[in-house]
Amino acid sequence: MRLDRCAMAGGLAASVMMTLLTAVSVDARAHPHHHGTGAVHHHATQAAETSAGPPLPDGQVFLPPPPGPDTAQRAADASIFAATRVLEGTPRWKLAQADNRDTPAHMVSAFSCAAGFTLPPDRLPELVGLVTRIEHRLTPAVHAQKTLWNRPRPFTEAELPTCIPLRANLKQDPSYPSLHATLGWVTGLILSDILPDRTAWIMQRARVFGESRVVCGVQWQSDVMAAWLNGGVLYSAMEQDEGFRQEMDAARAEVTALHPTMAAPPAAECAIEADAAAHPPQ
């Protein structure tokens, strides 16, 4: 559904936006320039180094802090969150629900339309294994970034519909940057390296995968935009590792061998993804 068809809900969205803008803003702990940063930064460095491989780049250095109170981006985040609530029940909402399943197997299969042929996880053990190991590698680093900025989730500031039931600990899980969107972006970069002729469509799907977090109502738009930068930097760092390059070669050979045997994914599913790409939540 196009967001510009939702003008009838403008009054509600404006009211919700004002509620969000007057809610409790990111507290002092959310900014790396306030007290307490040293201890958190030490934790971030330790967490990033708990997985095998060379140390990953420090997100405190290359990521901007989340939008502060009374900033244009903070207002934009609130407006987008309010506006996207009217998508409840639409095909875009259901796609966001599907994209919430961030297991490595689902993240691989979610790129089938973008790849141009079905990507069955059970026939791609090398690729799924690679995505699984990357998830284990990146999760501590991104959680350390989240702890550093400690940004509240959108639904903690206004009780509005989300596309998934909220698990008990999600309110305590900081929002910035999005781990989900970081992993989706990295998966897109992996598949772009494997299928370079499909790069535009694959990275379009990686964008939509991240935007599903905004449609779902569980993260702010700026959380997702930071995740795209995050995924690009972290992937670039992992590419320098010889072990990672060997795993990429194995996954590439596997996908290349499978490609001629696979049919195109369902056209209806691809049409929903294309419409989502054409109407981003911003």
Beta strands, then each sheet from edge to edge (+ up, - down):
end
